[in-house]
Amino acid sequence: MGRVFVAGSINMDVVATADRHPKVGETVAGRQVLYFPGGKGANQAVAASRLGAGTTLIGRLGKDSFGAELKTFLGDQGIDLGYVVETAEAHTGTAIITVAEADNTIVVIPGANGLVGADDVEVVPLLAGDVAVSQFEIPLPSIAAFFQRARAAGTVTVLNPAPAQKISGELLALVDILVLNETELGFLAGVNLSDSDEAGKIIGAARKLQVREDQTICVTLGKRGVLALAGREEITVPGRAVKAIDTTGAGDCFVGALAAQLADDVPLRTAIAFANAAASISVQRMGAGPSMPTAAEVAAVL
């Protein structure tokens, strides 16, 4: 089995729950405030590790109380933190999240995540059979350096381009599997998409993003399931009916679970179905990092 290497953000999520989201300029009474380990990189690493993959996280923390708490939590998940650097130059990344009506709004303050550089990722011992994962909460040049290193080693590269921002053709060409939701797909493909669009329109937008014939574009659609364009093959995985409590981190759960399956050499279609089931479990719990399921929990619902 290969290892999963995640280069990405590490945040403390400060979560406020309320009956509804405030309108612009409005104050509403909240129910409670909660603190959860988060950050897209950390979430994806937790998901992969809990699902049985040997997992290494590459990133940065501030030398502050949030950083100390996060390091303890991540270490307890069995994640290799040998490439996580503590820096006094910036505070630990923080996300301010409002959860209401089972949906969320998020403001992310990058802090130390913005200091992750090429030097952090180029020393990682990647091998063929491993899976390299990243997202858009660290600088894009650092992601490109990470994926160049991965491609040279024969490592599978998985990119989750979130939060959405423009991606260069050079970086996209380094990606084996692109995992994104319909909003991110519409932004990157220059197509107006909604959550009610038919599969054909979504697949058509995915085709606009493909820059290599062997590239996979995997589109997560929440309760509608997953659509993927693997080369020229179209893969459909139906949604799972569950009662969502908190959708924060569901996409990260999917990415981490997919990476864990790929590191175990599981076929793509099976890996996508497994990751979809894992994400459906995560939305039934509060928090991002702590909501990630174990392999036994996923097996029980498949």
C-alpha positions as CSV (number, residue, x, y, z in Angstrom):
1,M,0.0,0.0,0.0
2,G,1.3,3.5,-0.9
3,R,1.2,6.5,1.4
4,V,-0.9,9.6,1.2
5,F,1.0,12.9,1.3
6,V,-1.1,16.0,1.9
7,A,0.4,19.5,1.4
8,G,-2.1,21.9,2.7
9,S,-3.7,24.2,5.3
10,I,-4.1,23.6,9.0
11,N,-6.7,25.7,10.7
12,M,-8.6,26.0,13.9
13,D,-12.3,26.2,13.0
14,V,-14.3,28.6,15.3
15,V,-17.9,27.5,14.7
16,A,-21.0,29.5,15.7
17,T,-24.3,27.7,15.5
18,A,-27.6,29.6,15.0
19,D,-31.2,29.0,13.9
20,R,-30.5,30.9,10.6
21,H,-27.8,32.9,8.9
22,P,-27.7,36.7,9.5
23,K,-28.5,39.0,6.6
24,V,-25.9,41.7,5.7
25,G,-25.8,44.1,8.5
26,E,-27.9,42.0,10.8
27,T,-27.1,40.4,14.2
28,V,-28.8,37.2,15.2
29,A,-28.6,35.3,18.5
30,G,-26.3,32.2,18.3
31,R,-26.8,28.9,20.1
32,Q,-23.2,28.0,20.9
33,V,-19.5,28.5,19.9
34,L,-17.4,25.4,19.2
35,Y,-13.7,24.9,18.4
36,F,-12.8,22.2,15.9
37,P,-9.5,21.2,14.2
38,G,-9.9,22.0,10.5
39,G,-8.2,23.4,7.4
40,K,-8.6,21.6,4.1
41,G,-5.2,20.0,4.3
42,A,-5.6,18.8,7.8
43,N,-9.1,17.5,7.2
44,Q,-8.1,15.5,4.2
45,A,-5.1,14.0,6.1
46,V,-7.4,13.1,9.0
47,A,-9.8,11.4,6.6
48,A,-7.1,9.4,4.9
49,S,-5.4,8.4,8.2
50,R,-8.7,7.3,9.9
51,L,-9.4,5.2,6.8
52,G,-6.2,3.2,7.2
53,A,-3.7,5.0,4.9
54,G,-0.3,5.9,6.1
55,T,-0.5,9.6,6.0
56,T,2.0,12.5,6.0
57,L,0.9,16.1,6.4
58,I,3.0,19.0,5.0
59,G,2.2,22.5,6.2
60,R,2.8,25.2,8.8
61,L,1.4,26.2,12.2
62,G,1.9,29.3,14.3
63,K,3.7,29.1,17.6
64,D,0.4,29.8,19.5
65,S,-2.2,28.0,21.5
66,F,-4.2,27.0,18.4
67,G,-1.1,25.6,16.9
68,A,-0.3,23.5,20.0
69,E,-3.9,22.1,20.1
70,L,-3.9,21.2,16.4
71,K,-0.5,19.5,16.6
72,T,-1.7,17.3,19.5
73,F,-5.0,16.5,17.7
74,L,-3.3,15.6,14.4
75,G,-0.7,13.5,16.1
76,D,-3.4,11.6,17.9
77,Q,-4.9,10.7,14.5
78,G,-1.7,8.8,13.6
79,I,-0.6,11.4,11.0
80,D,3.1,11.8,10.4
81,L,3.9,15.5,11.3
82,G,7.6,15.4,10.5
83,Y,7.0,18.0,7.7
84,V,4.8,20.4,9.7
85,V,6.8,23.5,10.5
86,E,6.0,25.8,13.4
87,T,6.7,29.4,12.7
88,A,6.7,32.6,14.8
89,E,6.2,34.7,11.7
90,A,2.4,34.3,11.6
91,H,-0.5,33.0,13.6
92,T,-2.1,29.6,13.1
93,G,-4.7,29.6,10.3
94,T,-8.2,30.2,11.5
95,A,-11.7,29.8,10.0
96,I,-14.7,31.5,11.3
97,I,-17.8,29.4,10.5
98,T,-21.5,30.0,10.9
99,V,-23.7,26.9,10.8
100,A,-27.4,27.2,10.4
101,E,-30.1,25.1,8.8
102,A,-27.5,22.3,8.2
103,D,-25.5,24.7,5.9
104,N,-22.5,26.9,6.5
105,T,-20.7,30.1,5.7
106,I,-16.9,30.4,6.1
107,V,-14.3,33.1,6.4
108,V,-10.7,31.8,6.3
109,I,-7.7,33.7,7.6
110,P,-4.6,31.9,6.2
111,G,-2.0,32.9,8.8
112,A,0.9,30.5,8.7
113,N,-0.6,28.6,5.8
114,G,0.4,31.4,3.5
115,L,4.0,30.8,4.3
116,V,4.1,27.2,3.0
117,G,6.8,27.3,0.3
118,A,8.5,25.2,-2.3
119,D,11.2,24.3,0.3
120,D,8.5,22.7,2.5
121,V,7.3,20.4,-0.3
122,E,10.4,19.5,-2.3
123,V,12.0,17.5,0.5
124,V,9.1,15.0,0.9
125,P,10.1,11.4,0.1
126,L,7.5,10.6,-2.6
127,L,7.5,7.2,-4.3
128,A,5.6,5.5,-7.1
129,G,2.3,4.1,-5.7
130,D,1.9,7.1,-3.3
131,V,-0.8,9.7,-3.6
132,A,0.0,13.5,-3.4
133,V,-2.9,15.7,-2.4
134,S,-3.3,19.5,-2.3
135,Q,-5.9,22.3,-2.2
136,F,-6.0,26.0,-2.7
137,E,-5.4,27.1,0.9
138,I,-1.7,27.3,0.4
139,P,0.2,29.3,-2.3
140,L,-0.2,27.9,-5.8
141,P,3.5,28.0,-6.6
142,S,4.1,25.6,-3.7
143,I,1.4,23.3,-5.0
144,A,3.1,23.3,-8.4
145,A,6.5,22.5,-6.9
146,F,4.8,19.6,-4.9
147,F,3.2,18.2,-7.9
148,Q,6.3,18.5,-10.1
149,R,8.1,16.5,-7.5
150,A,5.3,14.0,-7.4
151,R,5.1,13.5,-11.1
152,A,8.9,13.0,-11.3
153,A,8.5,10.2,-8.7
154,G,5.6,8.5,-10.4
155,T,3.2,9.6,-7.7
156,V,-0.6,10.1,-8.4
157,T,-1.6,13.8,-7.9
158,V,-5.0,14.8,-6.6
159,L,-6.0,18.5,-6.5
160,N,-9.0,20.0,-4.8
161,P,-9.1,23.5,-6.3
162,A,-11.0,25.1,-3.3
163,P,-11.6,27.8,-2.4
164,A,-11.9,28.4,-6.2
165,Q,-9.4,30.6,-7.9
166,K,-8.0,30.7,-11.4
167,I,-5.6,27.9,-12.2
168,S,-2.9,28.0,-14.8
169,G,-2.6,25.4,-17.6
170,E,0.8,24.5,-16.3
171,L,-0.5,23.5,-12.9
172,L,-3.6,21.8,-14.3
173,A,-1.4,19.7,-16.5
174,L,0.4,18.3,-13.4
175,V,-3.0,17.0,-12.0
176,D,-4.0,13.4,-12.4
177,I,-7.3,13.7,-10.6
178,L,-9.2,17.0,-10.1
179,V,-11.9,16.9,-7.4
180,L,-14.3,19.8,-7.2
181,N,-17.9,20.7,-6.7
182,E,-20.3,22.2,-9.3
183,T,-19.7,25.7,-8.1
184,E,-15.9,25.4,-8.5
185,L,-16.3,23.6,-11.8
186,G,-18.5,26.4,-13.2
187,F,-16.0,29.0,-12.1
188,L,-13.0,27.2,-13.6
189,A,-14.7,26.1,-16.8
190,G,-16.4,29.5,-17.3
191,V,-19.9,27.9,-17.3
192,N,-23.0,28.9,-15.3
193,L,-23.9,25.8,-13.3
194,S,-26.6,25.2,-10.6
195,D,-27.3,22.3,-8.4
196,S,-30.3,21.3,-10.6
197,D,-28.3,20.9,-13.9
198,E,-28.5,17.6,-15.7
199,A,-25.5,15.3,-15.8
200,G,-24.7,16.1,-19.5
201,K,-24.1,19.8,-18.8
202,I,-21.8,19.0,-15.8
203,I,-19.8,16.4,-17.8
204,G,-19.6,19.0,-20.7
205,A,-18.1,21.5,-18.3
206,A,-15.7,18.9,-17.0
207,R,-14.5,18.2,-20.6
208,K,-13.6,21.9,-21.0
209,L,-11.2,21.5,-18.1
210,Q,-9.4,18.3,-19.2
211,V,-5.9,19.1,-20.5
212,R,-4.7,15.5,-20.7
213,E,-6.5,12.5,-22.2
214,D,-5.8,10.4,-19.1
215,Q,-7.0,13.1,-16.6
216,T,-9.9,12.5,-14.3
217,I,-12.3,15.3,-13.4
218,C,-14.4,14.3,-10.4
219,V,-17.4,16.5,-9.5
220,T,-19.0,16.1,-6.1
221,L,-22.7,17.0,-6.0
222,G,-23.7,16.7,-2.4
223,K,-26.9,14.7,-1.9
224,R,-27.0,14.1,-5.7
225,G,-23.8,12.0,-5.6
226,V,-20.8,12.2,-7.8
227,L,-20.1,12.5,-11.5
228,A,-16.6,11.8,-12.9
229,L,-15.0,12.0,-16.3
230,A,-12.1,9.5,-16.3
231,G,-10.4,10.1,-19.6
232,R,-13.4,9.5,-21.9
233,E,-15.3,7.3,-19.5
234,E,-18.2,8.8,-17.5
235,I,-18.8,7.5,-14.0
236,T,-21.9,8.1,-12.0
237,V,-22.3,7.4,-8.3
238,P,-25.7,8.1,-6.8
239,G,-26.2,10.2,-3.7
240,R,-27.0,8.7,-0.3
241,A,-30.1,9.8,1.7
242,V,-28.9,11.0,5.1
243,K,-29.9,13.7,7.6
244,A,-27.2,16.3,7.3
245,I,-26.2,18.2,10.5
246,D,-23.1,20.0,9.4
247,T,-21.7,19.9,5.8
248,T,-18.4,21.5,6.8
249,G,-15.5,19.2,5.7
250,A,-17.7,16.9,3.6
251,G,-15.7,17.6,0.4
252,D,-12.4,17.2,2.4
253,C,-13.7,13.8,3.6
254,F,-14.3,12.8,0.1
255,V,-10.8,13.8,-1.1
256,G,-9.1,12.1,1.8
257,A,-11.1,8.9,1.4
258,L,-10.5,8.9,-2.4
259,A,-6.7,9.3,-1.8
260,A,-6.7,6.5,0.8
261,Q,-8.4,4.1,-1.7
262,L,-6.1,5.1,-4.5
263,A,-3.0,4.5,-2.3
264,D,-4.4,1.0,-1.7
265,D,-4.6,0.5,-5.5
266,V,-8.5,0.3,-5.5
267,P,-10.1,0.9,-9.0
268,L,-11.3,4.4,-9.5
269,R,-15.0,3.7,-9.7
270,T,-14.9,1.7,-6.4
271,A,-12.8,4.4,-4.8
272,I,-15.3,7.1,-5.7
273,A,-18.2,5.1,-4.3
274,F,-16.3,4.5,-1.1
275,A,-15.4,8.2,-0.8
276,N,-19.0,9.2,-1.4
277,A,-20.1,6.9,1.4
278,A,-17.5,8.3,3.7
279,A,-18.6,11.9,3.0
280,S,-22.2,11.0,3.7
281,I,-21.2,9.8,7.2
282,S,-19.2,13.0,7.9
283,V,-22.2,15.4,7.3
284,Q,-24.1,13.6,10.1
285,R,-21.6,15.0,12.7
286,M,-20.5,18.4,13.8
287,G,-17.1,19.7,12.9
288,A,-14.7,19.1,10.1
289,G,-11.6,17.1,11.2
290,P,-13.4,15.2,14.1
291,S,-16.3,14.2,11.8
292,M,-14.2,11.9,9.6
293,P,-15.3,8.3,9.7
294,T,-13.2,5.1,10.1
295,A,-12.9,2.3,7.5
296,A,-15.2,0.1,9.6
297,E,-17.9,2.8,9.7
298,V,-17.8,3.2,5.9
299,A,-17.8,-0.6,5.3
300,A,-21.0,-0.8,7.5
301,V,-23.0,1.5,5.1
302,L,-21.7,0.0,1.8
